[in-house]
Amino acid sequence: MFELFVGIIALAAFLSYLNAKFLRLPETIGVMILSIVVSLLFAASYFIDKSYFHEVTDFARSIDFKTILFDFLLGVLLFAGAIHVNLKGLLKEKTPVLIYATIGVIASTFIIGSAFFFLASALGLEISYLYSLVFGALISPTDPVAVLALLKKAGAPKHMEIKIVGESLFNDGVGIVVFLSILSLATMMHEFEFTHIAAEFSKEAGGGFLLGFIFGYIGKLCVKSVAKEPVIAVHISLAIVLGGYVLSNLLHVSGAIAMVIAGLIIGNGLHSKDVTENLRNHMNIFWKVLDEVFNAVLFVLIGIVMITLDFNLTHLILGILSIFIVLFARYITIIISNVLLKKSDKANKKETLILTWAGLRGGISIALALSLPEGDVKDIIVYATYVIVVFSIIAQGLSIEKLVTKLLTKN
């Protein structure tokens, strides 16, 4: 596993270099495009040397995407994202963020799941309604990492940027909890019970919030107490992320939510008068580097997954049509969320379009899909998930800047 991870990091570094020198696209988008190109080149080897092709695909399938993401990358990425968020700004937008990340994810799960079920049935594919809801849950969390820099460049309003970032930080945890709850029903063949999902959600989300608050508060105090030793402060923050995520798994609470809360609290503590500029710089630079390196690794992994997919025209058609389902569900859930918000927090028509198009899907969705039990249903869901993720990152990611510029400058 260690040698494999080193190889993936090396490949990510090489592709990042090629993107910086030649493509000059946003790093995560450029890296993923290049990794897909690499995958296609390997796929082309089928026509030259079939034995080599099968060796490559077997190797790709041996990569435990779920373990790499959930046991290592996810906690670091969520903490790194949260530590740079302006907590005061987030608190101002707390109501829309929480509604988007909870009601929005749950509504999206049922809208996407229901439409996916009927669409798959129309195409002659056998998938139960519960497994369709599982798909709805895993594809609902958004991942704006590829568009944040573009939103800033396009001059998107700060409140919109905070809504998108805040929502993504929390809906990862919420989406995972909903996914696991519905999957347990689907695999245990129990009758559908809202009380079961509510109980699981409360335990995972509530426990994750509490654990994150405890670790965040302790981390904040520890960092302040070693204000003159920035390297030790960085070390403490890393220990909190790695140790806290492992502990959350042992306690069966949401490590994703725990790391978001811990990151927000520790990040807010860095603005204290007791914290030196030197310590603040060390913390910001360290977590920014980890964030960018591991995001590059994540998008390389997304590209590599392509090698593991066997071509199936029906599955491809389902995936393409599901793109429209996901975009429609995103648009509808924002409208539903607006109904629950006071007038000053509602997104206007232009903001609704931007929030819809900026709702990219990423590695978490693919990892959740790959974690499903082996079988025909998993193949259907993985295929559809991959098509949606690739489309959202490339098509939506590369066009969001123009959309924001056009809508916000239009009279």
KAFEN-V426058 format. One record per pair of residues at least 12 apart in sequence whose ideal C-beta (glycine too) atoms are under 6 Angstrom apart, sorted by the first residue. I is the first residue (numbers start at 0). GAP is how many residues later the second one is. D is the distance in whole Angstrom. If there is no record, write none. Layout:
i gap d
I GAP D
I GAP D
This chain:
i gap d
7 289 6
7 292 6
8 288 6
10 289 6
11 284 4
11 285 5
11 288 5
14 16 5
14 19 4
15 15 6
15 280 5
17 16 6
18 12 6
25 120 6
25 123 6
27 117 6
27 118 4
27 267 5
27 271 5
28 117 5
28 368 5
30 265 5
30 268 5
31 267 4
31 270 6
31 271 5
31 361 6
34 265 5
34 268 2
35 267 5
35 270 6
38 264 5
38 267 4
38 268 5
41 14 5
41 265 6
56 250 6
59 244 6
59 247 4
59 248 5
60 247 5
64 236 6
64 302 5
64 305 5
65 301 5
65 304 5
65 305 4
68 294 6
68 298 4
72 221 5
72 225 6
74 166 5
74 170 4
74 180 6
74 184 5
75 165 6
75 214 6
75 218 6
76 217 6
77 178 6
77 181 4
77 182 5
78 162 5
78 180 4
78 184 4
79 207 4
79 210 6
79 211 4
80 88 6
81 87 6
81 178 5
81 181 3
81 182 5
82 180 4
82 184 4
82 204 5
84 80 6
86 177 5
86 181 4
88 73 5
89 72 6
89 76 5
92 66 6
92 69 5
92 70 5
94 250 6
95 67 6
95 245 6
95 249 5
96 66 6
96 69 4
96 70 5
98 238 5
98 241 5
99 67 4
99 237 5
100 66 5
100 69 4
100 70 4
100 73 5
101 72 6
103 229 4
103 233 5
104 35 5
104 66 5
104 69 5
104 70 5
106 226 5
106 229 5
107 32 4
107 221 5
107 225 5
108 27 4
108 28 5
108 31 5
108 69 6
110 218 4
111 24 4
111 213 6
111 217 5
112 19 4
112 20 4
112 23 3
114 210 5
115 16 5
115 19 5
116 12 5
116 15 4
118 202 6
122 191 6
122 195 6
124 255 6
126 250 5
126 253 6
129 55 6
129 56 4
130 55 5
130 246 5
132 49 5
133 48 5
133 49 5
133 52 6
134 246 5
136 41 4
136 42 4
136 45 5
137 41 5
137 227 5
137 230 4
137 231 6
138 222 6
138 226 5
139 35 5
140 30 5
140 31 5
140 34 3
140 223 6
141 26 5
141 217 4
142 217 5
142 219 3
143 20 5
143 24 5
143 214 6
143 216 6
144 150 6
145 214 6
145 247 5
145 251 4
146 211 5
146 250 6
146 253 5
149 250 6
149 251 4
153 247 5
153 250 4
153 251 5
155 248 5
159 191 6
163 194 6
168 91 5
171 84 5
171 192 6
172 81 5
172 83 4
172 84 4
175 80 6
176 24 5
176 27 4
176 28 6
176 77 6
178 189 5
180 16 4
180 19 4
203 49 6
203 50 4
204 49 6
204 52 6
206 46 3
207 45 5
207 46 3
207 49 3
207 50 4
208 48 6
208 52 6
210 37 6
210 42 6
210 47 5
211 46 4
211 49 3
211 50 5
212 48 6
214 25 5
214 29 5
214 47 4
215 45 6
215 46 4
215 49 3
215 50 6
218 21 5
218 47 5
219 45 6
219 46 5
219 49 4
221 14 5
223 50 5
226 47 6
226 48 6
226 49 5
226 52 6
229 48 5
229 49 4
229 52 4
232 46 5
233 48 6
233 52 5
243 14 6
269 13 6
297 65 4
301 61 6
301 64 6
304 61 6
314 65 6
314 68 4
317 66 5
318 64 5
318 65 4
318 68 3
321 62 5
321 66 6
322 65 6
322 68 5
325 62 6
329 26 5
329 29 5
330 25 5
333 18 5
333 21 5
349 57 4
353 50 6
356 39 6
356 43 6
356 46 6
357 42 6
359 32 4
359 33 6
359 36 6
360 27 6
360 28 5
360 31 5
364 20 5
364 24 6
365 19 6
365 23 6
368 12 5
368 13 5
368 16 4
